[in-house]
């Protein structure tokens, strides 16, 4: 069994499984992530009755975890509550000020029930000296009902106990003991076909996206849009877009890589789960960008990127806008199943009017 340690903080999401030939592999995520809540009244009640302060805003924590932890609350002093990322219901840990982890409960349900039924739960489960919390049976009953705890079944637990996570001051400290890797380096080491489409993750990916964005405009739009508009589309502007995590990140942007050319980014697609307000059809997501360098067109990369984007849209319709006169792109989108709706957007520029045509795809639903 070979263990691959991966820094979860560089991923922004799951990436799938890693397979190695002729050896067993265990993928172990490392690092921390902050979780927040938005129900202010419930957060306040948990703080008052249970002594747990759920985060309304994500703070910075002074530790790095192996394995990975999701930190979601504090004790109101210098301790932290965290859990593993486990879909079957992982354990709850308390991280003391000395960065030692202590098991609090086998799962969230057990922990919630203990907190809400026993005002003295901290003395029994946490290290240190703790005062008794308010009794307030009515308030505890209301919280229990709000969480629907009486109607939730206990998750199936693992047969062997969970190992306690180790906490370090930083990833650099953790790397002295564990061979932690970045996900894109792991993926580069895998044997794959020449072209690969995956989530945009690394600085190299983002720089490649910027270059494709800039170069594709120079290859595609001369004669279709005023020179003044093309001149304003600079590489630096494209870099800002690629590095703006609000609009371009690993959950909404996919890159096409040429594995035989040093993992060069040769195309990308970006989606939006909710279409912009000016889209004319209801319940639509949107393909906001899709570009492939001219020298790589005709190799199926546009289809690969489009299919990856469409798979990420949960809505029944996908919309996009294409520049009027870009017949090659319109033909490609029609081949992918999109249709022109007749709706268009007009933009006034110093060099004239730009017109973008709306196209929509009705996605199959199951």
C-alpha positions as CSV (number, residue, x, y, z in Angstrom):
1,X,0.0,0.0,0.0
2,X,1.4,3.4,-1.0
3,X,0.0,6.5,0.6
4,X,-0.2,9.7,-1.4
5,X,-0.5,12.8,0.7
6,X,-2.3,15.7,-1.1
7,X,-2.8,19.3,0.1
8,X,-6.6,19.7,0.0
9,X,-6.3,23.5,0.2
10,X,-5.0,23.7,-3.4
11,X,-7.9,21.7,-4.8
12,X,-11.1,23.6,-4.2
13,X,-13.1,20.5,-4.7
14,X,-12.9,16.8,-5.3
15,X,-11.0,15.5,-8.3
16,X,-11.8,11.8,-8.4
17,X,-9.7,8.8,-7.7
18,X,-6.1,8.1,-8.4
19,X,-5.2,4.7,-9.7
20,X,-1.7,3.2,-9.9
21,X,-0.9,0.1,-11.8
22,X,0.6,-2.9,-9.9
23,X,0.3,-1.3,-6.5
24,X,-2.4,-0.3,-4.0
25,X,-2.8,3.4,-3.3
26,X,-4.4,5.3,-0.5
27,X,-5.1,9.0,-1.1
28,X,-4.8,11.0,2.1
29,X,-5.9,14.7,2.0
30,X,-4.1,17.2,4.2
31,X,-4.7,20.8,5.3
32,X,-7.7,22.6,6.7
33,X,-10.8,24.4,5.5
34,X,-13.1,26.8,7.3
35,X,-16.9,26.2,7.2
36,X,-19.4,28.9,8.0
37,X,-23.1,29.1,8.9
38,X,-25.7,31.7,7.9
39,X,-28.5,31.1,10.5
40,X,-27.5,33.8,13.0
41,X,-30.3,33.1,15.6
42,X,-29.4,29.4,15.7
43,X,-25.7,30.1,15.9
44,X,-26.4,32.4,18.9
45,X,-28.4,29.8,20.7
46,X,-25.7,27.1,20.2
47,X,-23.2,29.6,21.7
48,X,-25.5,30.3,24.7
49,X,-26.7,26.8,25.5
50,X,-23.8,24.6,24.2
51,X,-20.7,26.7,24.4
52,X,-19.9,26.3,20.7
53,X,-19.5,29.3,18.5
54,X,-20.1,28.3,14.9
55,X,-18.4,30.6,12.3
56,X,-20.4,33.3,10.5
57,X,-17.2,34.3,8.7
58,X,-14.2,32.2,8.0
59,X,-11.3,32.9,10.3
60,X,-7.6,31.9,10.0
61,X,-6.5,29.0,12.1
62,X,-2.9,28.5,13.4
63,X,-2.5,24.9,12.3
64,X,-2.2,22.6,9.4
65,X,-3.8,19.1,9.6
66,X,-2.8,15.6,8.5
67,X,-5.3,14.2,7.6
68,X,-7.5,17.0,6.3
69,X,-10.0,18.7,8.7
70,X,-12.9,21.0,8.2
71,X,-12.9,23.6,11.1
72,X,-16.4,24.9,11.8
73,X,-16.5,26.4,15.3
74,X,-14.6,27.6,18.3
75,X,-15.0,27.2,22.0
76,X,-15.1,30.9,22.6
77,X,-11.5,30.8,23.9
78,X,-8.5,29.4,22.0
79,X,-9.9,26.0,21.0
80,X,-11.5,24.8,17.8
81,X,-14.0,22.2,16.7
82,X,-13.4,20.3,13.5
83,X,-14.5,17.2,11.6
84,X,-13.2,15.0,8.9
85,X,-14.7,15.1,5.4
86,X,-16.6,11.9,5.5
87,X,-19.9,11.4,3.7
88,X,-20.8,8.5,6.0
89,X,-20.6,10.8,9.0
90,X,-17.1,11.2,10.4
91,X,-15.9,12.0,13.9
92,X,-15.9,15.4,15.7
93,X,-12.6,16.7,17.1
94,X,-11.6,19.4,19.6
95,X,-8.3,21.1,18.8
96,X,-6.9,22.4,22.1
97,X,-4.7,25.6,22.2
98,X,-1.6,23.3,22.3
99,X,-2.7,22.0,18.8
100,X,-3.5,18.5,20.2
101,X,-6.6,16.9,18.8
102,X,-9.1,15.2,21.0
103,X,-12.0,12.9,19.9
104,X,-15.3,14.5,21.0
105,X,-17.8,12.3,19.3
106,X,-18.0,9.5,16.7
107,X,-20.2,11.7,14.4
108,X,-22.2,14.9,14.3
109,X,-25.5,13.4,15.4
110,X,-24.0,11.9,18.6
111,X,-22.3,15.3,19.3
112,X,-25.5,17.3,18.8
113,X,-27.5,15.0,21.1
114,X,-24.9,15.2,23.8
115,X,-24.7,19.0,23.7
116,X,-28.4,19.5,23.8
117,X,-29.2,16.9,26.4
118,X,-26.4,17.7,28.9
119,X,-25.4,21.2,30.1
120,X,-22.2,19.6,31.5
121,X,-21.1,18.0,28.3
122,X,-17.9,20.0,28.0
123,X,-16.5,18.8,31.4
124,X,-17.1,15.2,30.3
125,X,-15.7,15.4,26.8
126,X,-13.2,18.2,26.5
127,X,-9.8,18.7,28.2
128,X,-9.5,21.6,30.6
129,X,-11.8,23.2,33.2
130,X,-15.4,24.1,32.1
131,X,-18.3,25.7,33.8
132,X,-21.8,24.2,33.6
133,X,-24.0,25.6,30.8
134,X,-27.5,27.0,31.2
135,X,-30.2,24.4,31.8
136,X,-33.1,26.1,29.8
137,X,-35.0,22.9,28.8
138,X,-37.3,24.9,26.5
139,X,-34.4,26.4,24.6
140,X,-32.7,23.0,24.2
141,X,-36.0,21.5,23.1
142,X,-36.4,24.2,20.4
143,X,-32.9,23.6,19.1
144,X,-33.5,19.9,19.0
145,X,-36.7,20.4,17.0
146,X,-35.0,22.9,14.6
147,X,-32.4,20.3,13.8
148,X,-35.0,17.5,13.6
149,X,-32.7,15.3,15.7
150,X,-35.5,13.1,17.0
151,X,-36.1,11.9,13.4
152,X,-32.6,11.3,12.2
153,X,-31.1,7.8,12.3
154,X,-27.6,7.1,13.6
155,X,-25.1,6.7,10.8
156,X,-23.3,3.4,10.3
157,X,-19.9,3.6,12.0
158,X,-16.7,2.3,10.9
159,X,-15.5,-1.0,12.5
160,X,-12.1,0.4,13.5
161,X,-11.5,3.7,15.4
162,X,-10.4,6.8,13.6
163,X,-6.8,7.9,14.0
164,X,-6.4,11.3,15.6
165,X,-5.2,14.0,13.2
166,X,-1.8,15.5,13.7
167,X,-1.6,19.3,13.8
168,X,1.4,21.3,12.6
169,X,2.1,25.0,12.5
170,X,2.2,25.0,8.7
171,X,2.4,22.8,5.7
172,X,6.2,23.3,5.6
173,X,6.3,21.8,9.1
174,X,4.1,18.9,8.1
175,X,6.2,18.2,5.1
176,X,9.1,17.3,7.4
177,X,7.2,14.2,8.3
178,X,4.8,13.6,5.4
179,X,5.6,13.8,1.6
180,X,2.7,16.1,0.8
181,X,2.1,16.8,-2.8
182,X,0.0,19.3,-4.9
183,X,-2.8,17.7,-6.8
184,X,-1.7,18.9,-10.2
185,X,1.7,17.3,-9.8
186,X,0.1,14.0,-8.9
187,X,-2.1,14.2,-12.0
188,X,0.9,15.0,-14.2
189,X,2.5,11.8,-13.0
190,X,-0.5,9.7,-14.2
191,X,-0.4,7.9,-17.5
192,X,-3.2,9.5,-19.5
193,X,-4.0,10.1,-23.2
194,X,-2.2,13.0,-24.9
195,X,-5.1,15.4,-24.3
196,X,-6.7,15.8,-20.9
197,X,-9.6,17.9,-19.7
198,X,-9.8,18.6,-16.0
199,X,-10.5,21.3,-13.5
200,X,-8.3,24.4,-13.5
201,X,-6.1,24.1,-10.4
202,X,-2.5,25.2,-10.6
203,X,-0.8,28.6,-11.2
204,X,0.4,27.0,-14.5
205,X,-3.3,26.3,-15.4
206,X,-4.4,29.9,-14.7
207,X,-1.5,31.3,-16.8
208,X,-2.4,29.0,-19.6
209,X,-6.0,30.0,-19.5
210,X,-5.0,33.6,-19.7
211,X,-2.8,33.0,-22.8
212,X,-5.5,31.0,-24.5
213,X,-8.0,33.7,-23.8
214,X,-5.8,36.4,-25.2
215,X,-4.5,34.4,-28.2
216,X,-7.9,33.1,-29.2
217,X,-9.3,36.6,-29.6
218,X,-6.4,37.6,-31.8
219,X,-7.0,34.5,-34.0
220,X,-10.8,34.6,-34.1
221,X,-12.1,38.2,-34.0
222,X,-10.1,40.3,-36.5
223,X,-12.7,41.5,-39.0
224,X,-15.6,40.6,-36.6
225,X,-15.0,43.3,-34.0
226,X,-13.4,46.7,-34.1
227,X,-9.6,46.9,-33.8
228,X,-10.0,49.2,-30.8
229,X,-11.9,46.4,-28.9
230,X,-9.3,43.9,-29.8
231,X,-6.5,46.2,-28.7
232,X,-8.2,46.6,-25.3
233,X,-8.2,42.8,-24.8
234,X,-4.7,42.5,-23.3
235,X,-2.8,39.6,-21.9
236,X,-2.6,41.4,-18.6
237,X,-6.4,41.8,-18.5
238,X,-6.8,38.1,-19.3
239,X,-4.4,37.2,-16.4
240,X,-6.6,39.2,-14.0
241,X,-9.7,37.3,-15.1
242,X,-7.9,34.0,-14.8
243,X,-6.7,34.7,-11.3
244,X,-10.0,36.2,-10.0
245,X,-11.4,33.2,-8.0
246,X,-14.9,34.7,-8.0
247,X,-15.2,34.2,-11.8
248,X,-12.6,31.6,-12.7
249,X,-11.8,28.7,-10.4
250,X,-11.6,24.9,-10.3
251,X,-15.4,24.5,-9.7
252,X,-16.4,26.4,-12.9
253,X,-13.4,26.3,-15.2
254,X,-12.0,23.4,-17.1
255,X,-8.7,23.3,-19.1
256,X,-7.6,21.2,-22.0
257,X,-4.0,20.1,-21.6
258,X,-1.5,18.8,-24.2
259,X,0.5,16.2,-22.2
260,X,3.1,15.9,-24.9
261,X,3.9,19.6,-24.7
262,X,4.6,20.0,-21.0
263,X,0.9,20.1,-20.0
264,X,0.4,23.2,-22.0
265,X,-3.1,24.6,-21.7
266,X,-4.5,24.7,-25.2
267,X,-8.2,25.4,-24.5
268,X,-10.6,26.1,-21.6
269,X,-14.3,26.3,-20.8
270,X,-16.0,28.3,-18.1
271,X,-19.6,27.8,-16.9
272,X,-22.0,29.6,-14.6
273,X,-24.5,27.6,-12.6
274,X,-27.0,30.4,-12.9
275,X,-27.4,32.3,-16.2
276,X,-27.1,36.0,-16.2
277,X,-30.3,38.1,-15.9
278,X,-30.4,39.0,-19.6
279,X,-30.7,35.3,-20.7
280,X,-34.2,35.0,-22.2
281,X,-35.0,31.4,-21.2
282,X,-35.9,30.3,-17.6
283,X,-34.0,27.8,-15.5
284,X,-30.8,28.0,-17.4
285,X,-27.1,27.7,-16.6
286,X,-24.6,29.4,-18.9
287,X,-21.5,28.6,-20.8
288,X,-19.7,31.9,-20.4
289,X,-16.5,31.1,-22.3
290,X,-15.1,28.3,-24.5
291,X,-11.9,28.7,-26.5
292,X,-9.5,26.3,-28.2
293,X,-6.2,27.5,-29.8
294,X,-6.5,27.4,-33.6
295,X,-3.7,24.9,-34.0
296,X,-5.6,22.5,-31.8
297,X,-9.0,22.9,-33.4
298,X,-10.5,19.9,-35.1
299,X,-9.1,17.4,-32.6
300,X,-12.3,17.1,-30.5
301,X,-11.1,19.4,-27.7
302,X,-14.0,21.8,-28.1
303,X,-16.4,18.9,-27.7
304,X,-14.5,17.5,-24.7
305,X,-14.6,20.9,-23.0
306,X,-18.3,21.5,-23.8
307,X,-19.3,18.1,-22.5
308,X,-17.4,18.7,-19.3
309,X,-19.1,22.1,-18.8
310,X,-22.6,20.7,-19.6
311,X,-22.0,17.8,-17.1
312,X,-21.4,20.4,-14.4
313,X,-24.7,22.3,-15.1
314,X,-27.6,21.0,-13.0
315,X,-30.2,23.1,-14.7
316,X,-32.4,21.9,-17.6
317,X,-31.1,24.4,-20.1
318,X,-27.7,25.8,-21.0
319,X,-27.3,29.2,-22.7
320,X,-24.4,30.9,-24.4
321,X,-23.8,34.0,-26.5
322,X,-21.7,34.0,-29.7
323,X,-20.5,36.9,-31.8
324,X,-22.7,37.6,-34.8
325,X,-20.7,36.6,-37.9
326,X,-18.7,33.9,-36.1
327,X,-20.1,31.2,-38.4
328,X,-17.6,28.6,-37.4
329,X,-18.5,28.8,-33.7
330,X,-22.2,28.9,-34.5
331,X,-21.9,25.8,-36.6
332,X,-20.0,24.0,-33.7
333,X,-22.6,25.0,-31.2
334,X,-25.4,23.8,-33.5
335,X,-23.6,20.5,-33.9
336,X,-23.5,20.2,-30.1
337,X,-27.3,20.7,-30.0
338,X,-27.7,24.4,-29.3
339,X,-30.2,26.5,-31.3
340,X,-30.5,30.2,-31.9
341,X,-33.4,31.7,-30.0
342,X,-33.6,35.0,-31.9
343,X,-32.6,36.9,-28.7
344,X,-29.5,39.1,-29.1
345,X,-27.4,41.6,-27.1
346,X,-26.0,44.8,-28.6
347,X,-23.0,46.6,-27.2
348,X,-22.0,50.0,-28.3
349,X,-18.2,50.5,-28.6
350,X,-16.0,53.3,-29.9
351,X,-15.6,51.4,-33.2
352,X,-19.2,50.4,-33.7
353,X,-21.9,48.0,-32.4
354,X,-21.2,44.5,-31.4
355,X,-24.0,42.0,-31.6
356,X,-24.0,38.7,-29.7
357,X,-26.6,36.0,-30.5
358,X,-28.2,33.8,-27.8
359,X,-28.1,30.0,-28.3
360,X,-29.8,27.5,-25.9
361,X,-29.5,23.8,-25.4
362,X,-32.3,21.8,-23.8
363,X,-30.5,19.3,-21.6
364,X,-31.9,15.8,-21.1
365,X,-33.2,15.2,-17.6
366,X,-33.5,11.8,-15.8
